[in-house]
Amino acid sequence: EFWADGYFARTVGDQVTAEVIKRYIQYHRQEEKSPQQLDLFGAVP
């Protein structure tokens, strides 16, 4: 199993289920909502 920004890979087998895919999607949706980087002194890039 491998997790990285925007990428997921896993060996083929009976371990990959609909539940695994569902959790992966939910995890990335939560990550998109949280800030990736804090702004220094509140500056907007």
Legacy VTK file of the C-alpha trace (Angstrom):
# vtk DataFile Version 3.0
C-alpha trace
ASCII
DATASET POLYDATA
POINTS 45 float
0.000 0.000 0.000
1.328 3.425 -0.937
-0.131 6.846 -0.130
1.124 10.193 -1.435
-0.342 13.519 -2.549
-2.939 12.664 -5.143
-1.769 9.087 -5.613
-2.727 5.702 -4.247
-1.431 2.322 -5.326
-1.968 -1.112 -3.904
-1.252 -4.600 -5.087
-4.149 -6.372 -6.722
-5.955 -8.803 -4.497
-9.014 -9.354 -2.410
-7.839 -6.687 0.065
-8.982 -3.858 -2.240
-12.658 -3.471 -1.479
-15.308 -0.830 -1.977
-14.703 0.209 1.647
-10.983 0.829 0.985
-11.820 2.992 -2.026
-14.501 4.862 -0.059
-12.066 5.650 2.781
-9.445 6.809 0.249
-11.891 9.250 -1.352
-13.097 10.566 2.021
-9.502 11.030 3.204
-8.614 13.124 0.171
-11.782 15.206 0.404
-10.903 16.078 4.011
-7.343 16.890 2.989
-8.567 19.275 0.268
-10.560 21.225 2.865
-7.588 21.728 5.174
-4.935 24.330 4.303
-1.823 22.914 2.687
0.460 25.745 3.747
0.197 28.556 6.265
0.657 32.137 5.070
3.449 34.156 6.646
2.008 37.257 8.374
-1.384 36.594 6.773
-0.097 37.546 3.325
-2.096 36.338 0.371
0.056 34.856 -2.399
LINES 1 46
45 0 1 2 3 4 5 6 7 8 9 10 11 12 13 14 15 16 17 18 19 20 21 22 23 24 25 26 27 28 29 30 31 32 33 34 35 36 37 38 39 40 41 42 43 44
